[in-house]
Amino acid sequence: MNDQGGSITADDVAALAGVSRWTVNRAFKKDASISAKSREKVMKAAQELGYVPDLLATSLATDRTNLVALLVDDFANPHKLIMMERLTRILRRNGYDTLLVNTSDEEDASAALLNASQRRVDAAVLIGVSFNDQSLETALGAKRVKKLIVFARMSSNDNTISICCDDRAAMTAITQHVFSAGYRNPVFIAGPQSQSAHLQRKETFLSQWEKTTGSRPKFASVERYDPKLAYDLVAEWFRDTPKSELPDVLVCENDALAMGAIDAIRFELGLRVSEDIAVTGFDNAPQASSPHYELTTYRQPLTEMAEALVDVLEGRKRKSTLNAFQGQLIVRKSA
């Protein structure tokens, strides 16, 4: 055993367990070929000595850290919490730890990507909108982020990997539902108009509605997926609009905007949802099913998407594409 008062090493564990250092190293490796008896001996000795493997040394030897950086913005969006819970749980189950970074704007995002590259993460997963082409290219140029993955959005950068729901199919389903329910005067409420990591919801709804009815709906956008911004937008836009000229449905790019819109309809305009103005969202955030909102929305298949992320990290080939996951339309009282 270590008699110098220093840190416990793999050699110390090997000596106590009566195995080789090589066996100790394999006992701590995911999916390593080692007998259950040998692993048990190593783990018992490690626990007795208080030994944990040096992850930095292991990463230098294997060129893998099993660490994934999650770069997240728009924390006002309640769906982000669900997304992060699903991602971290499934990553952890598959042997990956996560580094969470809050990125508030494009400048912050660029610095965060560089920081992730310096920490030798196996992948940087971008969850949000504050990523432009320049910041993506900067991280790729550092050549330390092995994989840049845009999660739940499409990226126009050829060197990134997009894992996302099929927005076109989803918005086509919402368009068909809105039309079949009898609404004829929709307005679309969109979030940030990002180019590098974008959604295809607004474009799909506008084009599908025009194709179906011959008229193109009005739309407006806010700079963040923040319910307060949607509240203010709807209140200001429609406060002085005669009731006969109001839209009969607000189609919102996600649930955060939809919930802000519903609150504005009720508390600023003094109208009813859905009798006066209906509302649809996207994501099926936890609050969507509450009696206050009862929001018609679209559920993304987050578990399948998170499992696909693991496949990408492990280098496994998939039969299905990564940017065409199919979700489910959830119809409630708001529309």
Secondary structure, DSSP 8 states (H G I E B T S, - for coil): ---SS----HHHHHHHHTS-HHHHHHHTSTT----HHHHHHHHHHHHHHT----HHHHHHHHS---EEEEEE--TT-THHHHHHHHHHHHHHHTT-EEEEEE--SHHHHHHHHHHHHHTT-SEEEEESS---HHHHHHHHHHT--S-EEEESSEE--TTSEEE-B-HHHHHHHHHHHHHHTT---EEEEE----SSEE-SHHHHHHHHHHHHHS---EEEE-SSS-HHHHHHHHHHHHTTS-GGGS-SEEEESSHHHHHHHHHHHHHTS---TTTTSEEE-SB--GGGGSTTT--BEEE--HHHHHHHHHHHHHT---SS-TT-B--EEE--TT-
